[in-house]
């Protein structure tokens, strides 16, 4: 064999080995690209979600928040006279007018980037005027799509939920002992959380939110945003009264917009790849091996928010 033929053979063998080792990811990476995410703005007070019947909005780069929800949570006294709104909190007074592009903070006029507006009977105002007018720390997080009000200290899952007996949930793990067992045997406890419990910390990471994403072919994925040092996307399991179905973590889709923050994507192809197919599952098995005490380990199961 001459040198040229030998070199070509070596290169060909190397490419073949490379394709066998990582080909599936490479092929998938070429085919799949996240193009759309359903990621509504979340309003948080002291790192807990504030329920509201009207979503915060982003208009021309300005974040609008429902005024009464925020003022009530902060202890402000709101009065409405026609289109005029007045909020008093301690020594601070904020005055606004629906439809106006100015506001008054302690008697000083300030211009608003977006006028005060009403949506479904709720008044939405620019975030900045809430911060300045009510004298509270408010921050817009463009990566997480969070409005942080007050403290950003995320609580531990143990502080927001108590572990419950795992036995009633064993039926969701039919014939899957490896999912139902820890190194100490069958799990005795599990934390049952839902989407409104986010964000929370556990022993190894902070989970901020879970949303739905689609690729260019409208295939469905779960998008989970976490703060972690882990480099591998975790796999989840979809749980119903049938056999658990794996939701592989797809490393080639992972995004890291800044240090520590990971956007992980989990596949839905094994359950049909659509929202309707996802709705059939009651829980997601999202974490195992969480320490309860020196003798107990727990799982974390999330209620499917899209049922």
VEXZANU-16739 format. One record per residue (C-alpha): x, y, z; residue in one letter. Coordinates in nm, 4 decimals. Example, Ala and Ser with C-alpha at 12.3 -4.5 7.8 and 13.67 -1.06 7.14 Angstrom:
BEGIN
(pt (1.2300 -0.4500 0.7800) 'A')
(pt (1.3670 -0.1060 0.7140) 'S')
REM end
This chain:
BEGIN
(pt (0.0000 0.0000 0.0000) 'X')
(pt (0.1546 0.3367 -0.0970) 'X')
(pt (0.1649 0.6298 0.1463) 'X')
(pt (-0.1327 0.8149 -0.0045) 'X')
(pt (-0.3574 0.5123 0.0166) 'X')
(pt (-0.2384 0.4419 0.3708) 'X')
(pt (-0.3099 0.7993 0.4775) 'X')
(pt (-0.6578 0.7875 0.3255) 'X')
(pt (-0.7301 0.4597 0.5017) 'X')
(pt (-0.6225 0.6007 0.8386) 'X')
(pt (-0.8313 0.9135 0.7911) 'X')
(pt (-1.1309 0.7053 0.6837) 'X')
(pt (-1.0983 0.4775 0.9872) 'X')
(pt (-1.0656 0.7781 1.2198) 'X')
(pt (-1.3777 0.9397 1.0772) 'X')
(pt (-1.5687 0.6138 1.1080) 'X')
(pt (-1.4655 0.5712 1.4709) 'X')
(pt (-1.5587 0.9295 1.5421) 'X')
(pt (-1.8995 0.8858 1.3847) 'X')
(pt (-1.9635 0.5689 1.5818) 'X')
(pt (-1.8609 0.7330 1.9086) 'X')
(pt (-2.0499 1.0573 1.8725) 'X')
(pt (-2.2389 1.0288 1.5501) 'X')
(pt (-2.5863 1.0212 1.6962) 'X')
(pt (-2.5303 1.3504 1.8750) 'X')
(pt (-2.3680 1.5052 1.5688) 'X')
(pt (-2.6531 1.3988 1.3432) 'X')
(pt (-2.9123 1.5137 1.5956) 'X')
(pt (-2.7302 1.8451 1.6404) 'X')
(pt (-2.7498 1.9048 1.2646) 'X')
(pt (-3.1194 1.8222 1.2568) 'X')
(pt (-3.2507 1.9854 1.5748) 'X')
(pt (-3.2423 2.3510 1.6678) 'X')
(pt (-3.4583 2.5161 1.9317) 'X')
(pt (-3.6541 2.7860 1.7524) 'X')
(pt (-3.9457 2.8623 1.9855) 'X')
(pt (-3.9938 2.8577 2.3635) 'X')
(pt (-4.3141 2.9221 2.5574) 'X')
(pt (-4.1497 3.1147 2.8416) 'X')
(pt (-4.3929 3.3596 3.0049) 'X')
(pt (-4.2600 3.6298 3.2359) 'X')
(pt (-4.2759 3.5280 3.6027) 'X')
(pt (-4.3326 3.7725 3.8876) 'X')
(pt (-4.1491 3.6783 4.2096) 'X')
(pt (-4.1503 3.8260 4.5591) 'X')
(pt (-3.8661 3.7086 4.7850) 'X')
(pt (-3.7992 3.4326 4.5290) 'X')
(pt (-4.1575 3.2994 4.5448) 'X')
(pt (-4.3951 3.3247 4.2501) 'X')
(pt (-4.6742 3.5785 4.2776) 'X')
(pt (-4.9965 3.4462 4.1226) 'X')
(pt (-5.1699 3.6908 3.8935) 'X')
(pt (-5.4580 3.6575 3.6511) 'X')
(pt (-5.2835 3.8883 3.4029) 'X')
(pt (-4.9349 3.8096 3.2774) 'X')
(pt (-4.6575 4.0688 3.2979) 'X')
(pt (-4.5640 4.1940 2.9515) 'X')
(pt (-4.2582 4.3133 2.7642) 'X')
(pt (-4.3280 4.6101 2.5354) 'X')
(pt (-4.0427 4.7580 2.3308) 'X')
(pt (-3.7903 4.6412 2.5875) 'X')
(pt (-3.9903 4.7692 2.8869) 'X')
(pt (-4.1355 4.5207 3.1360) 'X')
(pt (-4.4889 4.5929 3.2546) 'X')
(pt (-4.6197 4.4397 3.5778) 'X')
(pt (-4.9695 4.4213 3.7318) 'X')
(pt (-4.9717 4.7101 3.9772) 'X')
(pt (-5.2204 4.5945 4.2399) 'X')
(pt (-5.0596 4.2519 4.2839) 'X')
(pt (-4.7247 4.4166 4.3519) 'X')
(pt (-4.8530 4.7001 4.5694) 'X')
(pt (-5.0662 4.4695 4.7832) 'X')
(pt (-4.7720 4.2329 4.8378) 'X')
(pt (-4.5484 4.5245 4.9376) 'X')
(pt (-4.8026 4.6667 5.1787) 'X')
(pt (-4.8950 4.9710 4.9721) 'X')
(pt (-5.2387 5.1323 5.0033) 'X')
(pt (-5.3904 5.1783 4.6563) 'X')
(pt (-5.6788 5.4089 4.5760) 'X')
(pt (-5.8388 5.4499 4.2339) 'X')
(pt (-6.0322 5.7619 4.1342) 'X')
(pt (-6.1492 5.7436 3.7744) 'X')
(pt (-5.8269 5.6943 3.5770) 'X')
(pt (-5.6060 5.8247 3.8560) 'X')
(pt (-5.4153 5.5810 4.0777) 'X')
(pt (-5.2454 5.6680 4.4053) 'X')
(pt (-5.0332 5.4312 4.6141) 'X')
(pt (-4.8951 5.5180 4.9553) 'X')
(pt (-4.6294 5.3026 5.1216) 'X')
(pt (-4.4671 5.4481 5.4288) 'X')
(pt (-4.3255 5.7865 5.3282) 'X')
(pt (-4.3476 5.7122 4.9559) 'X')
(pt (-4.6343 5.8197 4.7313) 'X')
(pt (-4.6709 5.7042 4.3719) 'X')
(pt (-4.9324 5.8650 4.1474) 'X')
(pt (-5.0206 5.7412 3.7981) 'X')
(pt (-5.2882 5.7961 3.5379) 'X')
(pt (-5.4162 5.5222 3.3071) 'X')
(pt (-5.3035 5.5989 2.9515) 'X')
(pt (-5.0454 5.8569 3.0632) 'X')
(pt (-4.6719 5.8470 2.9900) 'X')
(pt (-4.5745 6.0226 3.3126) 'X')
(pt (-4.5980 5.9433 3.6822) 'X')
(pt (-4.5395 6.1339 4.0039) 'X')
(pt (-4.3061 6.0015 4.2746) 'X')
(pt (-4.3269 6.2033 4.5964) 'X')
(pt (-4.4403 6.5022 4.3934) 'X')
(pt (-4.1697 6.4746 4.1268) 'X')
(pt (-4.2748 6.4020 3.7691) 'X')
(pt (-4.0992 6.1184 3.5883) 'X')
(pt (-4.1445 6.0062 3.2283) 'X')
(pt (-4.2470 5.6471 3.1516) 'X')
(pt (-4.1038 5.4517 2.8596) 'X')
(pt (-4.4469 5.2919 2.8035) 'X')
(pt (-4.7839 5.4416 2.9096) 'X')
(pt (-4.9862 5.2883 3.1910) 'X')
(pt (-5.2347 5.0450 3.0370) 'X')
(pt (-5.5276 4.8250 3.1362) 'X')
(pt (-5.5491 4.4584 3.0365) 'X')
(pt (-5.8532 4.2526 3.1369) 'X')
(pt (-5.9366 4.5001 3.4100) 'X')
(pt (-5.5821 4.5002 3.5555) 'X')
(pt (-5.3479 4.7980 3.5451) 'X')
(pt (-5.0011 4.7296 3.4051) 'X')
(pt (-4.7181 4.9735 3.4740) 'X')
(pt (-4.3469 4.9877 3.3868) 'X')
(pt (-4.1326 4.7953 3.6335) 'X')
(pt (-3.8943 5.0856 3.6936) 'X')
(pt (-4.1635 5.3137 3.8337) 'X')
(pt (-4.2675 5.0444 4.0833) 'X')
(pt (-3.9098 5.0166 4.2076) 'X')
(pt (-3.8567 5.3908 4.2355) 'X')
(pt (-4.2057 5.4825 4.3536) 'X')
(pt (-4.2395 5.2182 4.6260) 'X')
(pt (-3.8767 5.2133 4.7315) 'X')
(pt (-3.8158 4.8405 4.6917) 'X')
(pt (-3.5476 4.6390 4.5142) 'X')
(pt (-3.6858 4.5283 4.1772) 'X')
(pt (-3.4824 4.3615 3.9040) 'X')
(pt (-3.5602 4.2373 3.5547) 'X')
(pt (-3.3800 3.9123 3.4658) 'X')
(pt (-3.3806 3.8792 3.0875) 'X')
(pt (-3.2256 3.5302 3.0930) 'X')
(pt (-3.4764 3.3717 3.3295) 'X')
(pt (-3.7619 3.6031 3.2280) 'X')
(pt (-3.8110 3.6768 3.5979) 'X')
(pt (-3.9138 3.9964 3.7707) 'X')
(pt (-3.7349 3.9723 4.1060) 'X')
(pt (-3.8941 4.1816 4.3813) 'X')
(pt (-3.7201 4.1922 4.7185) 'X')
(pt (-3.4787 3.9112 4.8044) 'X')
(pt (-3.3360 3.6773 4.5393) 'X')
(pt (-3.2419 3.4089 4.7940) 'X')
(pt (-3.3946 3.0902 4.6533) 'X')
(pt (-3.5216 2.8547 4.9274) 'X')
(pt (-3.4253 2.4917 4.9656) 'X')
(pt (-3.6864 2.2397 4.8593) 'X')
(pt (-3.6961 2.1175 5.2203) 'X')
(pt (-3.8228 2.4594 5.3277) 'X')
(pt (-4.1146 2.4709 5.0859) 'X')
(pt (-4.2274 2.1054 5.0825) 'X')
(pt (-4.2357 1.8197 5.3295) 'X')
(pt (-4.1495 1.4716 5.2009) 'X')
(pt (-4.4443 1.2314 5.1841) 'X')
(pt (-4.4644 0.8523 5.1851) 'X')
(pt (-4.3371 0.7073 4.8607) 'X')
(pt (-4.5423 0.3864 4.8752) 'X')
(pt (-4.8628 0.5345 4.7209) 'X')
(pt (-4.6529 0.6403 4.4195) 'X')
(pt (-4.4906 0.3027 4.3595) 'X')
(pt (-4.7589 0.2276 4.1024) 'X')
(pt (-4.5982 0.4896 3.8755) 'X')
(pt (-4.2758 0.2864 3.8703) 'X')
(pt (-4.4118 -0.0501 3.7512) 'X')
(pt (-4.1334 -0.2983 3.6775) 'X')
(pt (-3.8711 -0.0264 3.7198) 'X')
(pt (-3.6893 -0.1171 4.0376) 'X')
(pt (-3.3856 0.0886 3.9422) 'X')
(pt (-3.6028 0.4021 3.9585) 'X')
(pt (-3.7805 0.3052 4.2799) 'X')
(pt (-3.4681 0.2087 4.4732) 'X')
(pt (-3.1797 0.3984 4.6246) 'X')
(pt (-2.8672 0.2464 4.7767) 'X')
(pt (-3.0731 0.2002 5.0918) 'X')
(pt (-3.3509 0.0022 4.9212) 'X')
(pt (-3.6958 0.1158 4.8065) 'X')
(pt (-3.7412 0.4882 4.8575) 'X')
(pt (-3.9499 0.5703 5.1630) 'X')
(pt (-4.0096 0.9379 5.0864) 'X')
(pt (-4.0684 1.1661 4.7907) 'X')
(pt (-4.1096 1.5388 4.7452) 'X')
(pt (-4.4102 1.6217 4.5277) 'X')
(pt (-4.3665 1.9658 4.3718) 'X')
(pt (-4.5460 2.1620 4.1052) 'X')
(pt (-4.4426 2.4416 3.8740) 'X')
(pt (-4.5540 2.7112 4.1192) 'X')
(pt (-4.2913 2.5864 4.3672) 'X')
(pt (-4.0106 2.6962 4.1359) 'X')
(pt (-3.7450 2.8171 4.1890) 'X')
(pt (-3.5928 2.5934 4.4568) 'X')
(pt (-3.2570 2.4518 4.5588) 'X')
(pt (-3.1602 2.0952 4.6348) 'X')
(pt (-2.8264 1.9412 4.7295) 'X')
(pt (-2.6560 1.9999 4.3953) 'X')
(pt (-2.8361 2.2704 4.1993) 'X')
(pt (-3.0969 2.5437 4.1808) 'X')
(pt (-3.3907 2.4778 3.9496) 'X')
(pt (-3.5470 2.8002 3.8262) 'X')
(pt (-3.8166 2.7002 3.5815) 'X')
(pt (-3.9468 2.4405 3.3352) 'X')
(pt (-4.1078 2.5377 3.0041) 'X')
(pt (-4.2021 2.3946 2.6667) 'X')
(pt (-3.9777 2.4396 2.3634) 'X')
(pt (-3.9987 2.3417 1.9959) 'X')
(pt (-3.7472 2.2864 1.7204) 'X')
(pt (-3.7773 2.3888 1.3562) 'X')
(pt (-3.9920 2.0804 1.2911) 'X')
(pt (-4.2270 2.1695 1.5786) 'X')
(pt (-4.1009 1.8732 1.7826) 'X')
(pt (-4.1620 1.9214 2.1555) 'X')
(pt (-3.8980 1.9415 2.4309) 'X')
(pt (-3.8943 2.0198 2.8009) 'X')
(pt (-3.6673 2.3156 2.8726) 'X')
(pt (-3.5347 2.3326 3.2294) 'X')
(pt (-3.3169 2.6198 3.3518) 'X')
(pt (-3.0834 2.5411 3.6394) 'X')
(pt (-2.7772 2.6747 3.8142) 'X')
(pt (-2.5292 2.3896 3.8430) 'X')
(pt (-2.1710 2.2834 3.7856) 'X')
(pt (-2.2845 1.9683 3.6072) 'X')
(pt (-2.1887 1.9424 3.2422) 'X')
(pt (-2.4290 1.6616 3.1453) 'X')
(pt (-2.7981 1.7221 3.0886) 'X')
(pt (-2.9971 1.5013 3.3300) 'X')
(pt (-3.2545 1.2537 3.2053) 'X')
(pt (-3.6095 1.2603 3.3435) 'X')
(pt (-3.8883 1.0027 3.3343) 'X')
(pt (-4.2481 1.0601 3.2330) 'X')
(pt (-4.4775 0.8879 3.4823) 'X')
(pt (-4.8260 0.7458 3.4387) 'X')
(pt (-4.9898 0.4282 3.5644) 'X')
(pt (-4.8073 0.2551 3.2805) 'X')
(pt (-4.4349 0.1882 3.2577) 'X')
(pt (-4.2113 0.4978 3.3063) 'X')
(pt (-4.0779 0.6467 2.9838) 'X')
(pt (-3.7333 0.8031 2.9693) 'X')
(pt (-3.6851 1.1664 2.8643) 'X')
(pt (-3.3225 1.1799 2.7632) 'X')
(pt (-3.1205 1.4912 2.8373) 'X')
(pt (-2.9885 1.6164 2.5033) 'X')
(pt (-2.6394 1.7537 2.5605) 'X')
(pt (-2.6016 1.8918 2.2089) 'X')
(pt (-2.8894 2.1331 2.2715) 'X')
(pt (-2.7626 2.2628 2.6080) 'X')
(pt (-2.7159 2.6401 2.6285) 'X')
(pt (-2.5047 2.8233 2.8870) 'X')
(pt (-2.5845 3.1963 2.8531) 'X')
(pt (-2.3660 3.2792 3.1518) 'X')
(pt (-2.1477 3.0914 3.3987) 'X')
(pt (-2.3451 2.8335 3.5956) 'X')
(pt (-2.6779 2.8889 3.4177) 'X')
(pt (-2.7709 2.5900 3.2022) 'X')
(pt (-3.0661 2.5548 2.9669) 'X')
(pt (-3.1253 2.1787 2.9474) 'X')
(pt (-3.3548 2.0088 2.6963) 'X')
(pt (-3.5273 1.6749 2.7408) 'X')
(pt (-3.6728 1.4799 2.4517) 'X')
(pt (-4.0375 1.3776 2.4126) 'X')
(pt (-3.9990 1.1516 2.1094) 'X')
(pt (-4.0593 0.8344 2.3118) 'X')
(pt (-4.4043 0.9601 2.4113) 'X')
(pt (-4.5056 1.1044 2.0745) 'X')
(pt (-4.3339 1.4425 2.0651) 'X')
(pt (-4.6524 1.6534 2.0993) 'X')
(pt (-4.8299 1.8458 2.3724) 'X')
(pt (-5.1295 1.6130 2.3562) 'X')
(pt (-4.9064 1.3139 2.4183) 'X')
(pt (-4.7323 1.4922 2.7071) 'X')
(pt (-5.0665 1.5628 2.8762) 'X')
(pt (-5.1192 1.1891 2.9340) 'X')
(pt (-4.8471 1.1802 3.2002) 'X')
(pt (-4.9205 1.2793 3.5580) 'X')
(pt (-4.5713 1.3360 3.6958) 'X')
(pt (-4.2100 1.3867 3.5936) 'X')
(pt (-3.9451 1.1990 3.7887) 'X')
(pt (-3.6861 1.4787 3.8052) 'X')
(pt (-3.4510 1.3946 4.0902) 'X')
(pt (-3.3411 1.0943 4.2939) 'X')
(pt (-3.1046 1.0517 4.5854) 'X')
(pt (-3.2066 1.3658 4.7778) 'X')
(pt (-3.1021 1.3261 5.1406) 'X')
(pt (-3.3829 1.3447 5.3959) 'X')
(pt (-3.1737 1.2309 5.6931) 'X')
(pt (-2.8897 0.9894 5.7640) 'X')
(pt (-3.1167 0.6903 5.7005) 'X')
(pt (-3.3488 0.8115 5.4258) 'X')
(pt (-3.3193 0.9234 5.0655) 'X')
(pt (-3.6015 1.0808 4.8666) 'X')
(pt (-3.7059 1.1333 4.5075) 'X')
(pt (-3.8451 1.4556 4.3646) 'X')
(pt (-4.1546 1.4204 4.1464) 'X')
(pt (-4.3088 1.7181 3.9671) 'X')
(pt (-4.6759 1.7362 3.8831) 'X')
(pt (-4.7194 1.7759 3.5101) 'X')
(pt (-4.8250 2.1429 3.4719) 'X')
(pt (-4.9558 2.0837 3.1181) 'X')
(pt (-5.2224 1.8242 3.2029) 'X')
REM end
